[in-house]
């Protein structure tokens, strides 16, 4: 468990930060917001690399900052494993020496995975003798993850670890991040402005805007809200926690979610693989009678739970209760009137099987074999 | 004209190398400390310190030698106690020549070391901090290796310049063959001696060759270090 409360006003420009939130003892807490919202500043203040004017930070039961009590531990005594956007591997040291840098300086009684275990987890065994200059961007970031984890920290802080990589490299590193999340019994603070990383990795979400916390809570709960800036995005929609339950003869994958099932063209893995799927509100259509003769694969029976205006004038969000899950549909006001949609009404939600394009990774998702074998690029599925 | 050096000329060459080496060795650590203060320090009087360090570049070398004579002479405020309590005499000795050379080349080393230090991305030091490295630890394991090309460049330049230091050495340590008569002093003496043109020519050629060789060596080592540090 990590508790964080910070206040800071920058001298020029007048940007001020005033945030308070807590991160669960395990899993990824994503700090999400547009650039300039202060999310990296929060991370720097937690690590001790920036001193806020007021604040209190408690990591793993230890108070590392309390401006009122005059406590301000230097970064070297805070035990935060930081993964920087630019990796920051020491260029004069080999990969192995880089990995052992934090391990050597960790307290003797500190608990954590061993060297071999971490090397294996991140698939970097074949890189140990190399210098950082001879690594690809993705390899560098994997080594940086290992170095941070091996310092036996109370918390892992990741500052947009994928932002400096191109799409192929991101796809390469993402599964390793998911593995690390599942293997590390630590809170992870993950700063990003990429929603697909939130979808793929985060359990808990802290939404930031201009230095303030707009909302925090489980990722799925926040994604389903229509009153947050998230809802104004093109990819606004609910997140469904799914399990692969099988494949159809036509080559589609069947995903079970609480209260229903979806067919998709994604191939996330064998039966039992868990993944989170974003069902974008703009990809969901509704029908008031059971449709026939449609190409759409997913026709889910549900009930209109409520109707909320969208940020843009002529559109609304329909919240649809499908089994135990909620779906959001973004449709025009005109359609609402034409079909006399109202809460409590029975409807059919239509979702095309080809609309799921987010590559999401959740616990139990297998790694692509070539990634573990050390090759660089993973094909996009 | 013969190219073979006489024993006296060899002595001058050896002495020059000796004096230059000692001057670099003594000034390296203080130069790193001063460069650190100038690059990273935030204290009143930083500009004054900067000016003071650069003084030997702009003051006539004879004046530097004279100043050293005042300070380190056997009756000077530093030279007096050194002589009375420890029996260390700097005036007219090889050590004195090394001191004069060190003072003259000090700004060269400081400038190069400071450039090297300013080239170190503070992000690496921040990373080392988050990994548990305290101030001395991260200086030794991260900052120092990353600034080493600057240190090396400074040392080689100061060594090359030290081989040729004239004004301060002759003023402070005098021109004693085998003791303080380095290459440039020997060349000067030769030009003042009837029939010494051949000696002066040979010694000048040696000076020239040493300088070129050192500059090439510095360039080669710098390239190799940059490669080791992954900068191309």
Interface residues (C-beta under 8 A of the other chain):
Chain A: X47 X48 X49 X74 X75 X76 X77 X78 X79 X80 X81 X82 X84 X86 X88 X90 X91 X92 X101 X102 X105 X106 X131 X132 X133 X134 X147 X148 X151
Chain B: X121 X123 X124 X126 X127 X128 X129 X130 X131 X132 X133 X134 X137 X138 X141 X142 X145 X146 X228 X229 X230 X231
